[in-house]
Amino acid sequence: MTTPALSVLAEDAVPARPLSITMGLGARAGPGRSARREADGTWWRAEQGAGGPVALEVRPSGERLILRVHGDPSTPAPEVDAALRSARAWAGLDDELSGFADLVSGHPVLRRLMTRLGPPVLGVLPRASEAFGIALLHQRVQGAEAARSHAQLLRLLGTPVLPGLLAYPARQVMHAVPAHALRPCGISQVATRAFHLFAADEPAAQRFAVAKDWERLDVLIRRIPGCGVWTSAETRLVLGDADAVSYGDFHTATTVGWAIGERSETDEAMAELLAPFAPHRGRVVRLIERGVHEGLVPVKPRRAPRAALSVHRHG
């Protein structure tokens, strides 16, 4: 696959703020990525566009962020403007943090994490279909295996935009791909059917995401066979729903319970612990996860080695 020659179509400079934690999605090292971070801190994202593929660039520059859109010079102006807005949202510049600091100020653990780490800034993936696809591939498997499937899917069906970067497959492609074509990516027939059904509803899902109509997006996702509260929450969180909590996760209830509760490990206990923090419950979970990563909160000791990745797949 060859990549097109891209030109700078638009540029904006805005005051810097902490970059979005969503930026890293799809940035795992190796071939088959939709995003990456350069050594100087610059982030790149490959995107589909009605006027052709575009690349989003977010470059830290002192106290400002430089946002650029790269694409074919013939890209219509409305598409360029939409891509620039996508870059802004992806960087987390549109995230609404008001009220979060006050909510966590009364909890000693969360207050300490907030002081040390700052608030988790939620960026927005530009396309609801990619958010759903990432969530679907992470169902009931380890993160490394899901990332492997995502990379294989991009290499198989994605659109080359920059060297090493591919845009998530277009709606028409995901709607038409047969199940047997996705088996080498470790994607089941049930998951392929979910991809097909979401692709059919993608325009509506995108409208709901843009409008922040999380209730209707939740209904749309959960009526797809095999997709429940976890898949919906994982999708909505990276589309900007700061209140989305992934109930049913293998680790989340335990992580939250050990960090801010009495070492509880059930969804019911987690729901009770998080209730005071609406409408930022998902953001609180992300703050706790960052605290775990930095070794700032207690975690349940591991009792067994990590399970090996599946070996039943092709490739």
Residue pairs with C-beta under 8 A, 6 or more apart in sequence:
1 160
1 166
2 160
3 160
3 161
3 162
3 163
4 52
4 53
4 72
4 160
4 161
6 54
6 55
6 70
6 71
6 72
6 161
6 162
7 70
7 71
7 72
7 73
8 68
8 69
8 70
9 54
9 69
9 70
9 71
9 73
9 75
9 80
9 83
10 68
10 69
10 80
10 81
10 83
10 84
11 66
11 67
11 68
11 69
12 66
12 67
12 84
12 88
13 61
13 64
13 65
13 66
13 67
14 64
14 65
14 67
14 88
14 93
15 63
15 64
15 65
16 60
16 62
16 63
16 64
16 65
17 65
17 92
17 93
17 121
18 92
18 118
18 119
18 121
19 43
19 58
19 60
19 65
19 91
19 92
19 121
19 123
20 90
20 91
20 92
20 95
20 121
20 122
20 123
20 124
21 92
21 120
21 121
21 122
21 123
21 286
21 290
22 90
22 92
22 122
22 123
22 124
22 125
22 238
23 35
23 37
23 43
23 45
23 58
23 90
23 91
23 92
23 123
24 35
24 37
25 34
25 35
25 125
25 134
25 238
26 33
26 34
26 35
26 45
26 130
26 134
26 150
26 154
26 168
27 33
27 34
27 35
27 36
27 37
27 43
28 147
28 151
30 151
31 151
31 155
31 164
32 150
32 151
32 152
32 153
32 154
32 155
32 158
32 166
33 151
33 154
33 164
33 165
33 166
34 45
34 46
34 130
34 154
34 158
34 165
34 166
34 167
34 168
35 43
35 44
35 45
35 46
35 165
36 43
36 44
36 164
36 165
37 43
37 44
38 44
40 59
40 60
41 59
41 60
42 57
42 58
42 59
42 60
43 56
43 57
43 58
43 59
43 91
44 55
44 56
44 57
44 162
44 165
45 55
45 56
45 87
45 90
45 126
45 165
46 53
46 55
46 158
46 159
46 160
46 161
46 162
46 165
46 166
46 167
47 53
47 54
47 55
47 56
47 83
47 86
47 126
47 127
47 161
47 167
48 127
48 159
48 167
48 168
48 170
49 71
49 75
49 79
49 82
49 83
50 76
50 79
51 71
51 72
51 74
51 75
51 76
51 79
52 71
52 72
52 74
52 75
53 71
53 159
53 160
53 161
53 167
54 69
54 70
54 71
54 75
54 79
54 80
54 83
54 161
55 69
55 70
55 71
55 161
55 162
55 165
56 67
56 68
56 69
56 70
56 83
56 86
56 87
56 90
56 126
57 66
57 67
57 68
57 69
57 70
57 87
58 65
58 66
58 67
58 87
58 90
58 91
59 65
59 66
59 67
59 68
60 66
65 91
65 93
67 84
67 87
67 88
67 91
68 87
69 80
69 83
69 84
69 87
70 162
71 79
71 80
71 83
83 126
86 124
86 126
88 94
89 123
89 124
89 126
89 240
90 123
90 124
90 125
90 126
91 123
92 121
92 122
92 123
94 124
94 240
95 121
95 122
95 123
95 240
95 242
96 242
97 119
97 121
99 279
99 280
100 119
100 242
100 280
100 283
101 114
101 119
103 276
103 277
103 280
103 284
104 110
104 111
104 113
104 114
104 277
104 284
104 287
105 111
105 114
107 260
109 259
109 260
109 291
109 297
110 260
110 284
110 287
110 288
112 296
113 287
113 288
113 290
113 291
113 296
113 297
114 287
116 291
116 294
116 296
117 287
117 290
117 291
117 294
117 296
119 283
119 287
120 283
120 286
120 287
120 290
122 237
122 238
122 240
122 242
122 282
122 283
122 286
123 238
123 240
124 209
124 238
124 239
124 240
125 131
125 134
125 238
125 239
127 168
127 206
128 202
128 205
128 206
128 208
128 209
128 217
128 235
128 239
129 168
129 171
129 174
129 198
129 199
129 202
129 205
129 206
130 168
131 209
131 234
131 235
131 236
131 238
131 239
132 198
132 205
132 221
132 231
132 235
133 150
133 153
133 168
133 174
133 195
133 198
134 146
134 150
134 234
134 238
135 230
135 231
135 234
135 235
135 238
136 191
136 194
136 195
136 198
136 227
136 231
137 146
137 149
137 150
137 153
137 187
137 191
138 146
138 234
139 191
139 226
139 230
139 231
141 149
141 186
141 310
142 306
142 307
142 309
144 309
145 186
145 309
145 310
148 186
148 309
149 185
149 186
149 187
152 184
152 185
152 186
152 315
153 169
153 182
153 185
153 187
154 166
154 168
154 169
155 166
156 181
156 182
156 184
156 185
157 169
157 173
157 174
157 177
158 166
158 167
158 168
158 169
159 166
159 167
159 169
159 170
160 166
161 167
169 177
171 199
171 202
172 199
174 195
174 196
174 198
174 199
175 195
175 196
175 199
175 200
177 192
177 195
178 192
179 187
179 188
179 189
179 192
179 193
182 191
182 192
182 195
183 314
184 313
184 314
184 315
185 315
186 310
186 313
186 314
187 195
190 225
190 226
191 226
193 225
193 226
194 224
194 225
194 226
194 227
197 224
197 225
198 205
198 221
198 224
201 220
204 220
205 217
205 220
205 221
207 213
208 214
208 216
208 217
208 220
209 217
209 239
209 240
212 240
212 241
214 236
214 241
214 243
214 244
217 232
217 235
217 236
217 239
218 232
218 236
221 227
221 231
221 232
221 235
222 228
222 229
222 231
222 232
228 248
229 246
229 247
229 248
230 246
230 247
230 248
230 249
232 244
233 241
233 244
233 245
233 246
233 247
233 282
234 244
234 246
236 244
237 244
237 246
237 282
237 286
241 282
242 279
242 280
242 281
242 282
242 283
243 278
243 279
243 280
243 281
243 282
243 283
244 281
244 282
245 252
245 270
245 271
245 274
245 281
245 282
245 285
246 252
246 282
246 285
247 253
247 267
247 270
247 271
248 267
252 270
252 285
253 264
253 265
253 266
253 267
253 269
253 270
254 265
254 300
255 285
255 288
255 289
255 292
255 299
255 300
256 270
256 273
256 274
256 285
256 288
257 263
257 264
257 265
257 266
257 269
257 270
257 273
258 265
258 297
258 298
258 299
258 300
259 288
259 291
259 292
259 297
259 298
259 299
260 273
260 288
260 297
261 269
261 270
261 273
263 300
264 270
264 273
265 300
274 281
274 284
274 285
275 281
277 283
277 284
288 297
291 297
292 299
